[in-house]
């Protein structure tokens, strides 16, 4: 005869705890899957931007990326980004990060800012924006002579005042055009070229030439003197030697004194 077995002890609390653990694990797994697939709006570069150039809004595009811990700048910050400069060359398709932007233009450090008031014909129609490199030239005052009299800088028309200046600001966006009236431009030039640029700028006798990306600027600055309008070379009126003297210009030979013969008499 079998002995009676003890009745099983039921533990509903343990069963409920097991169910909760299973449900918790399922919810945690679902959350991780959803978090890994969560997308956020970030900023992507749509067109190349040179280092030191202000980042335009037209170069920014919205892109959806997974929020997996990667570094990015939110699309909602695009207006602030448009007020910064590119710290490194930005290539098309790159995801913008904080290390790629700078609040100051590092390329203009060590230079001095000069303001220019330009008339139509003294600057390109488009392309002048912050970060661009330009060359500054002296122009004529319009009275047929060279630009030295009215410009105040003593530079002939066409002389290079600053071969490699950097645009740091314009009077308006989108190239800085002010209709047909002109353009107010701020450029950064080396300290040694500030005097001649400011003197010419005070009379409005400065023309701006845009240097395309990848082009080396002309060497020198402020020392190029073109030939005179009549095609003749400047006359040599300086203190230095001017070469061989023309024939017939040598100083006359002094007459020789008669030689006294050795004393032969009177003594």
Residue frames relative to the residue before (quaternion, step in Angstrom):
aa qw qx qy qz dx dy dz
X 1.0000 0.0000 0.0000 0.0000 0.00 0.00 0.00
X 0.4062 -0.7302 0.5020 0.2230 3.54 -0.80 1.06
X 0.4625 -0.6667 0.5166 0.2733 3.42 -1.14 0.80
X 0.5273 -0.6333 0.4478 0.3469 3.58 -0.95 0.63
X 0.3517 -0.7401 0.5366 0.2016 3.60 -0.86 0.96
X 0.5502 -0.6149 0.4583 0.3303 3.47 -1.18 0.65
X 0.5085 -0.6512 0.4591 0.3265 3.59 -0.93 0.72
X 0.5172 -0.6451 0.4658 0.3154 3.59 -1.07 0.79
X 0.3537 -0.7262 0.5537 0.2025 3.45 -1.09 0.88
X 0.2323 -0.7853 0.5625 0.1140 3.55 -0.60 1.09
X 0.1232 -0.7851 0.6063 0.0293 3.52 -1.03 0.98
X 0.1669 -0.8258 0.5309 0.0911 3.63 0.09 1.18
X 0.5896 0.5773 -0.3839 0.4144 3.59 1.09 -0.49
X 0.6580 0.4981 -0.3122 0.4706 3.57 0.98 -0.80
X 0.6370 0.5209 -0.3339 0.4599 3.57 1.01 -0.72
X 0.6541 0.5002 -0.3169 0.4707 3.56 0.97 -0.79
X 0.6389 0.5253 -0.3285 0.4560 3.57 1.01 -0.76
X 0.6363 0.5231 -0.3294 0.4614 3.58 1.01 -0.79
X 0.6435 0.5154 -0.3226 0.4650 3.56 0.97 -0.83
X 0.6584 0.5108 -0.3129 0.4558 3.58 0.96 -0.84
X 0.6408 0.5184 -0.3312 0.4593 3.57 1.01 -0.76
X 0.6445 0.5127 -0.3257 0.4644 3.57 0.97 -0.78
X 0.6751 0.4846 -0.2965 0.4705 3.56 0.90 -0.91
X 0.6433 0.5265 -0.3278 0.4488 3.60 0.99 -0.77
X 0.6504 0.5126 -0.3129 0.4651 3.56 0.97 -0.81
X 0.6492 0.5130 -0.3190 0.4621 3.55 1.00 -0.82
X 0.6627 0.4986 -0.3091 0.4654 3.57 0.97 -0.85
X 0.6445 0.5150 -0.3308 0.4581 3.61 0.96 -0.78
X 0.6478 0.5080 -0.3240 0.4662 3.57 0.96 -0.80
X 0.6549 0.5095 -0.3163 0.4598 3.57 0.95 -0.83
X 0.6457 0.5203 -0.3263 0.4537 3.59 1.01 -0.78
X 0.6519 0.5103 -0.3200 0.4607 3.57 0.96 -0.83
X 0.6436 0.5115 -0.3271 0.4660 3.57 0.98 -0.75
X 0.6779 0.4838 -0.2941 0.4689 3.56 0.93 -0.88
X 0.6513 0.5154 -0.3239 0.4531 3.60 1.00 -0.78
X 0.6562 0.5073 -0.3222 0.4563 3.57 0.98 -0.76
X 0.7325 0.3915 -0.2393 0.5030 3.59 1.10 -0.50
X 0.4359 0.6990 -0.4688 0.3186 3.61 1.23 0.13
X 0.2093 -0.7899 0.5704 0.0831 3.57 -0.89 0.96
X 0.1068 -0.7720 0.6247 0.0489 3.54 -1.12 0.79
X 0.4900 -0.6510 0.4975 0.2976 3.56 -1.25 0.51
X 0.0053 -0.7950 0.6047 -0.0482 3.55 -0.74 1.12
X 0.5134 -0.6312 0.4924 0.3091 3.56 -1.36 0.12
X 0.0817 -0.7713 0.6311 0.0134 3.52 -0.95 1.03
X 0.4629 -0.6723 0.5060 0.2789 3.58 -1.09 0.75
X 0.2208 -0.8089 0.5373 0.0906 3.57 -0.74 1.11
X 0.7893 0.0862 -0.0590 0.6051 3.61 1.21 -0.36
X 0.5991 -0.5939 0.3824 0.3770 3.61 -1.05 0.66
X 0.0881 -0.7614 0.6416 0.0307 3.54 -1.16 0.77
X 0.3907 -0.7381 0.5034 0.2217 3.57 -0.73 1.08
X 0.5906 -0.5650 0.4378 0.3745 3.55 -1.20 0.52
X 0.7750 0.2963 -0.2483 0.4999 3.55 -0.89 0.97
X 0.6048 0.5514 -0.3566 0.4505 3.59 1.25 -0.20
X 0.5096 -0.6191 0.4928 0.3378 3.55 -1.11 0.69
X 0.4226 -0.7162 0.5004 0.2410 3.56 -0.91 0.94
X 0.2416 -0.7916 0.5388 0.1573 3.64 -0.48 1.07
X 0.6201 -0.5492 0.4115 0.3802 3.53 -1.25 0.47
X 0.6238 0.5664 -0.3415 0.4165 3.57 1.08 -0.68
X 0.6562 0.5081 -0.3136 0.4613 3.59 1.23 -0.33
X 0.6483 0.5158 -0.3084 0.4674 3.60 1.28 -0.02
X 0.0229 -0.7809 0.6241 -0.0133 3.55 -1.02 0.87
X 0.4575 -0.6735 0.5105 0.2766 3.55 -1.20 0.63
X 0.0081 0.7821 -0.6220 0.0364 3.53 -1.03 0.86
X 0.3563 -0.7196 0.5597 0.2051 3.58 -1.11 0.76
X 0.0097 0.7947 -0.6051 0.0467 3.58 -0.75 1.10
X 0.5476 -0.6103 0.4641 0.3351 3.53 -1.25 0.46
X 0.3794 -0.7227 0.5347 0.2189 3.55 -0.93 0.96
X 0.2057 0.8062 -0.5164 0.2024 3.54 0.39 1.28
X 0.7055 -0.4551 0.2651 0.4741 3.59 1.21 0.40
X 0.4796 0.6543 -0.4580 0.3634 3.60 1.22 0.04
X 0.5043 -0.6483 0.4821 0.3049 3.55 -1.22 0.56
X 0.1586 0.7702 -0.6025 0.1366 3.54 -0.95 0.90
X 0.3513 -0.6800 0.5912 0.2542 3.55 -1.37 0.16
X 0.4660 -0.7057 0.4607 0.2692 3.56 -0.72 1.08
X 0.5942 -0.5937 0.4244 0.3381 3.53 -1.15 0.72
X 0.6064 0.5745 -0.3523 0.4220 3.59 1.12 -0.56
X 0.6628 0.4969 -0.2998 0.4731 3.63 1.25 -0.31
X 0.3476 0.7833 -0.4732 0.2042 3.62 1.23 0.14
X 0.6270 0.5381 -0.3537 0.4384 3.62 1.01 -0.68
X 0.6596 0.4852 -0.3071 0.4850 3.60 1.01 -0.71
X 0.6229 0.5420 -0.3419 0.4486 3.57 1.04 -0.74
X 0.6468 0.5399 -0.3182 0.4346 3.59 1.04 -0.75
X 0.6620 0.4747 -0.3082 0.4914 3.60 1.25 -0.13
X 0.6321 0.5202 -0.3261 0.4728 3.58 1.28 0.10
X 0.4398 -0.6686 0.5395 0.2615 3.54 -1.40 0.12
X 0.5273 -0.6167 0.4797 0.3339 3.53 -1.22 0.49
X 0.3158 -0.7628 0.5371 0.1733 3.58 -0.67 1.09
X 0.7633 0.1290 -0.0681 0.6294 3.58 1.22 -0.54
X 0.6200 -0.5133 0.3999 0.4385 3.62 -1.17 0.26
X 0.2262 -0.7800 0.5738 0.1055 3.56 -0.79 1.06
X 0.2028 -0.7923 0.5696 0.0818 3.55 -0.74 1.09
X 0.6135 -0.5704 0.4029 0.3687 3.52 -1.20 0.55
X 0.7894 0.3086 -0.2496 0.4683 3.55 -0.98 0.93
X 0.5380 0.6319 -0.4099 0.3785 3.59 1.24 -0.17
X 0.4184 -0.6689 0.5564 0.2608 3.53 -1.16 0.71
X 0.3754 -0.7641 0.4830 0.2048 3.57 -0.58 1.16
X 0.0622 -0.7788 0.6242 0.0053 3.54 -1.03 0.95
X 0.6865 -0.4954 0.3430 0.4071 3.57 -1.28 0.28
X 0.6363 0.5451 -0.3358 0.4304 3.60 1.07 -0.62
X 0.6528 0.5367 -0.3113 0.4346 3.60 1.21 -0.36
X 0.7260 0.3935 -0.2245 0.5174 3.60 1.21 -0.29
X 0.0920 -0.7725 0.6269 0.0429 3.54 -1.27 0.53
X 0.4720 -0.6901 0.4764 0.2720 3.56 -1.04 0.76
X 0.7464 0.2890 -0.1880 0.5692 3.60 1.22 -0.31
X 0.4698 -0.6504 0.5200 0.2931 3.52 -1.25 0.54
X 0.2925 -0.8012 0.4989 0.1539 3.56 -0.23 1.25
X 0.6025 0.5829 -0.3652 0.4047 3.59 1.11 -0.58
X 0.6960 0.4725 -0.2734 0.4664 3.62 1.16 -0.53
X 0.4285 0.6997 -0.4772 0.3147 3.61 1.20 0.08
X 0.7749 0.3006 -0.2483 0.4975 3.57 -0.99 0.87
X 0.6501 0.4760 -0.3173 0.5002 3.60 1.28 0.07
X 0.3816 -0.6940 0.5611 0.2408 3.52 -1.36 0.18
X 0.4169 -0.7226 0.5068 0.2172 3.55 -1.05 0.87
X 0.0626 -0.7814 0.6208 -0.0072 3.56 -0.89 1.04
X 0.3034 -0.7562 0.5549 0.1681 3.56 -0.96 0.88
X 0.1308 -0.7842 0.6052 0.0411 3.55 -0.99 0.93
X 0.1493 -0.7424 0.6461 0.0951 3.54 -1.10 0.80
X 0.0623 -0.8493 0.5223 -0.0445 3.53 -0.21 1.35
X 0.3260 -0.7211 0.5832 0.1833 3.52 -1.18 0.74
X 0.6478 -0.4903 0.3783 0.4437 3.62 -1.17 0.32
X 0.7319 0.3569 -0.3056 0.4934 3.53 -0.90 1.00
X 0.6848 0.4493 -0.2806 0.5005 3.56 1.28 -0.22
X 0.7660 0.2210 -0.1507 0.5845 3.60 1.24 0.12
X 0.5971 -0.5767 0.4093 0.3787 3.61 -1.14 0.50
X 0.5969 -0.5982 0.4077 0.3459 3.54 -1.18 0.59
X 0.8050 0.0082 0.0153 0.5930 3.60 1.06 -0.61
X 0.6578 0.5475 -0.3783 0.3528 3.53 -1.33 0.25
X 0.5871 0.5629 -0.3877 0.4338 3.61 1.20 -0.21
X 0.2623 0.7374 -0.5784 0.2300 3.54 -0.41 1.26
X 0.7039 -0.4798 0.3112 0.4213 3.54 -1.23 0.42
X 0.7654 0.3356 -0.2823 0.4710 3.51 -1.00 0.97
X 0.5779 0.5891 -0.3809 0.4170 3.60 1.20 -0.32
X 0.3611 -0.7132 0.5614 0.2141 3.55 -1.17 0.68
X 0.0408 -0.7966 0.6023 -0.0299 3.57 -0.96 0.94
X 0.3009 -0.6965 0.6120 0.2231 3.53 -1.38 0.28
X 0.2555 -0.7675 0.5749 0.1232 3.56 -1.04 0.85
X 0.0830 -0.8023 0.5911 -0.0034 3.56 -0.85 1.06
X 0.4493 -0.6438 0.5437 0.2966 3.55 -1.22 0.57
X 0.1394 -0.7831 0.6027 0.0634 3.57 -1.05 0.80
X 0.6161 -0.5702 0.4094 0.3573 3.53 -1.31 0.41
X 0.5090 -0.6601 0.4692 0.2915 3.51 -1.24 0.57
X 0.5909 -0.6191 0.3513 0.3796 3.59 1.26 0.05
X 0.6368 0.5220 -0.3512 0.4458 3.61 1.22 0.15
X 0.6818 -0.5416 0.2708 0.4106 3.52 1.18 0.64
X 0.6777 0.4749 -0.3065 0.4704 3.60 1.13 -0.38
X 0.6733 -0.4402 0.3525 0.4781 3.48 -1.23 -0.31
X 0.6347 -0.5852 0.3692 0.3440 3.52 -1.31 0.27
X 0.4581 0.7229 -0.4423 0.2680 3.58 1.20 0.00
X 0.6667 0.5368 -0.3277 0.4001 3.59 0.93 -0.83
X 0.7713 0.3442 -0.1916 0.4999 3.57 0.74 -1.02
X 0.6417 0.5564 -0.3413 0.4026 3.56 1.05 -0.66
X 0.3425 -0.7668 0.4878 0.2383 3.54 1.08 -0.56
X 0.6449 0.5297 -0.3323 0.4395 3.57 1.22 -0.14
X 0.4361 -0.7106 0.4525 0.3164 3.58 1.25 -0.16
X 0.5396 0.6135 -0.4012 0.4141 3.60 1.18 0.38
X 0.4531 -0.6730 0.5111 0.2836 3.53 -0.99 0.81
X 0.6192 -0.5325 0.4143 0.4018 3.55 -1.22 0.45
X 0.7624 0.3166 -0.2659 0.4977 3.55 -0.80 1.04
X 0.5181 0.6346 -0.4282 0.3814 3.60 1.22 -0.18
X 0.4546 -0.6800 0.5076 0.2707 3.56 -1.08 0.77
X 0.2335 -0.7847 0.5630 0.1129 3.56 -0.67 1.12
X 0.7739 -0.0623 0.0704 0.6263 3.57 1.03 -0.82
X 0.2893 -0.8086 0.4830 0.1710 3.62 -0.32 1.15
X 0.8094 0.1276 -0.0404 0.5717 3.60 1.09 -0.62
X 0.1104 0.7760 -0.6049 0.1408 3.57 0.09 1.34
X 0.3054 -0.7487 0.5659 0.1611 3.55 -1.22 0.55
X 0.3795 -0.7115 0.5450 0.2296 3.56 -0.85 0.98
X 0.0872 -0.8114 0.5775 0.0234 3.56 -0.78 1.05
X 0.8151 -0.0415 0.0187 0.5775 3.59 1.19 -0.11
X 0.1150 -0.7617 0.6345 0.0631 3.53 -1.25 0.60
X 0.6557 -0.5617 0.3479 0.3654 3.52 -1.27 0.42
X 0.7925 0.0404 -0.0304 0.6078 3.60 1.19 -0.38
X 0.5896 -0.5925 0.4177 0.3561 3.53 -1.27 0.33
X 0.7487 0.4160 -0.2883 0.4280 3.50 -1.36 0.04
X 0.7842 -0.2949 0.1603 0.5219 3.55 0.91 0.88
X 0.4540 -0.7399 0.4166 0.2700 3.56 1.22 -0.16
X 0.3757 0.7337 -0.4997 0.2663 3.61 1.14 0.35
X 0.1760 -0.7582 0.6194 0.1023 3.56 -1.08 0.77
X 0.7173 -0.4023 0.2427 0.5145 3.56 0.65 1.07
X 0.7273 -0.3704 0.3042 0.4912 3.58 -0.82 -1.03
X 0.5168 0.6780 -0.3997 0.3369 3.61 1.24 0.07
X 0.6845 -0.4523 0.3131 0.4783 3.58 0.97 -0.65
X 0.3934 -0.7004 0.5575 0.2094 3.51 -1.33 -0.30
X 0.1957 -0.7335 0.6380 0.1287 3.53 -1.08 0.81
X 0.0258 -0.8257 0.5580 -0.0782 3.53 -0.55 1.24
X 0.1879 -0.7467 0.6276 0.1147 3.56 -1.09 0.81
X 0.0264 -0.8037 0.5935 -0.0329 3.55 -0.76 1.09
X 0.3283 -0.7151 0.5849 0.1967 3.55 -1.23 0.61
X 0.0173 -0.8038 0.5925 -0.0495 3.56 -0.68 1.16
X 0.5995 -0.5518 0.4198 0.4000 3.61 -1.16 0.44
X 0.6255 -0.5813 0.3569 0.3788 3.62 -1.03 0.66
X 0.6534 0.5436 -0.3231 0.4161 3.60 1.03 -0.70
X 0.7161 0.4188 -0.2448 0.5019 3.60 1.23 -0.31
X 0.4368 0.7302 -0.4471 0.2760 3.59 1.25 -0.04
X 0.6569 0.5452 -0.3339 0.3998 3.60 0.85 -0.92
X 0.7170 0.4420 -0.2717 0.4655 3.58 0.78 -0.98
X 0.6389 0.5172 -0.3398 0.4569 3.60 1.05 -0.65
X 0.6855 0.4827 -0.2989 0.4558 3.59 0.87 -0.88
X 0.6347 0.5260 -0.3386 0.4537 3.60 1.02 -0.70
X 0.6818 0.4533 -0.2919 0.4943 3.57 0.96 -0.80
X 0.6478 0.5274 -0.3256 0.4429 3.59 1.02 -0.74
X 0.6094 0.5745 -0.3631 0.4084 3.59 1.07 -0.62
X 0.7220 0.3719 -0.2315 0.5356 3.58 1.22 -0.48
X 0.4939 -0.6812 0.4180 0.3425 3.59 1.25 0.08
X 0.5145 0.6515 -0.4058 0.3823 3.59 1.17 0.52
X 0.4842 0.6149 -0.4606 0.4186 3.54 0.82 1.07
X 0.1233 -0.7660 0.6277 0.0634 3.56 -1.01 0.90
X 0.2807 -0.7671 0.5636 0.1227 3.55 -1.08 0.83
X 0.0856 -0.7701 0.6314 0.0307 3.54 -0.97 0.97
X 0.3712 -0.7428 0.5195 0.2016 3.57 -0.76 1.06
X 0.2724 -0.7434 0.5918 0.1516 3.56 -0.95 0.95
X 0.3600 -0.7458 0.5062 0.2405 3.65 -0.47 1.09
X 0.6167 -0.5484 0.4138 0.3843 3.55 -1.19 0.57
X 0.7873 0.2888 -0.2375 0.4903 3.54 -0.92 0.96
X 0.6161 0.5299 -0.3475 0.4679 3.60 1.28 -0.05
X 0.3817 -0.7204 0.5318 0.2290 3.55 -0.93 0.91
X 0.4276 -0.7025 0.4954 0.2798 3.62 -0.82 0.89
X 0.6086 -0.5572 0.4269 0.3700 3.53 -1.28 0.46
X 0.4527 -0.6915 0.4928 0.2721 3.54 -0.97 0.87
X 0.6892 0.4631 -0.3520 0.4320 3.54 -1.25 0.44
X 0.0618 0.8018 -0.5943 0.0133 3.51 -1.17 -0.56
X 0.8514 0.0892 -0.0956 0.5079 3.51 -0.66 1.17
X 0.6863 0.4782 -0.2893 0.4654 3.61 1.22 0.01
X 0.5439 0.6121 -0.4165 0.3950 3.58 1.20 -0.15
X 0.0388 -0.7910 0.6104 -0.0145 3.57 -0.72 1.08
X 0.2701 -0.7793 0.5401 0.1674 3.61 -0.39 1.14
X 0.6421 -0.5257 0.3751 0.4131 3.59 -1.22 0.31
X 0.6369 -0.5311 0.4002 0.3900 3.52 -1.29 0.42
X 0.6510 -0.5418 0.3519 0.3985 3.60 -1.15 0.50
X 0.6975 0.4618 -0.2941 0.4624 3.63 1.04 -0.60
X 0.5875 -0.6251 0.3553 0.3713 3.56 1.26 0.18
X 0.5836 0.5843 -0.3818 0.4150 3.60 1.22 -0.15
X 0.5003 -0.6347 0.4950 0.3191 3.52 -1.12 0.64
X 0.5972 -0.5693 0.4065 0.3924 3.58 -1.06 0.58
X 0.4970 -0.6655 0.4693 0.2998 3.50 -0.99 0.87
X 0.4575 -0.7020 0.4797 0.2604 3.52 -1.02 0.80
X 0.1243 0.8136 -0.5501 0.1414 3.54 0.09 1.32
X 0.4502 0.7049 -0.4500 0.3130 3.53 1.23 0.21
X 0.6573 -0.5184 0.3801 0.3933 3.48 -1.34 -0.04
X 0.6237 0.5726 -0.3455 0.4046 3.56 1.14 -0.50
X 0.6481 -0.5012 0.3844 0.4254 3.58 -1.28 0.16
X 0.2749 -0.7758 0.5516 0.1354 3.53 -1.12 0.70
X 0.7275 -0.4093 0.2564 0.4874 3.60 1.06 0.54
X 0.7528 -0.3548 0.2837 0.4764 3.54 -1.34 -0.37
X 0.4480 -0.6808 0.5069 0.2806 3.56 -0.99 0.81
X 0.5161 -0.6429 0.4534 0.3389 3.62 -0.98 0.75
X 0.6334 -0.5467 0.3897 0.3847 3.53 -1.26 0.55
X 0.7746 0.3311 -0.2566 0.4739 3.52 -1.06 0.76
X 0.6524 0.5231 -0.3265 0.4406 3.54 1.21 -0.06
X 0.4519 0.6897 -0.4593 0.3303 3.56 1.29 0.06
X 0.5759 -0.5963 0.4284 0.3595 3.54 -1.09 0.63
X 0.5326 -0.6423 0.4312 0.3433 3.64 -0.94 0.81
X 0.5023 -0.6559 0.4811 0.2933 3.51 -1.14 0.79
X 0.4598 -0.6801 0.5022 0.2716 3.51 -0.94 0.89
X 0.4970 -0.6563 0.4641 0.3268 3.64 -0.95 0.84
X 0.4755 -0.6812 0.4865 0.2705 3.50 -1.05 0.86
X 0.4268 -0.6829 0.5332 0.2592 3.51 -1.05 0.76
X 0.5128 -0.6446 0.4541 0.3396 3.59 -0.98 0.78
X 0.4295 -0.7052 0.5094 0.2422 3.49 -0.97 0.95
X 0.3395 -0.7277 0.5609 0.2015 3.51 -0.95 0.90
X 0.3863 -0.7277 0.5229 0.2187 3.49 -0.78 1.12
X 0.6307 -0.5351 0.3841 0.4102 3.55 -1.13 0.50
X 0.5835 -0.6193 0.4024 0.3379 3.50 -0.96 0.83
X 0.0745 -0.8243 0.5613 0.0032 3.61 -0.77 1.13
X 0.8082 0.1953 -0.1234 0.5417 3.49 1.09 -0.20
X 0.7187 0.4482 -0.3337 0.4138 3.42 -1.33 -0.02
X 0.7773 0.2766 -0.1811 0.5353 3.49 0.97 -0.03
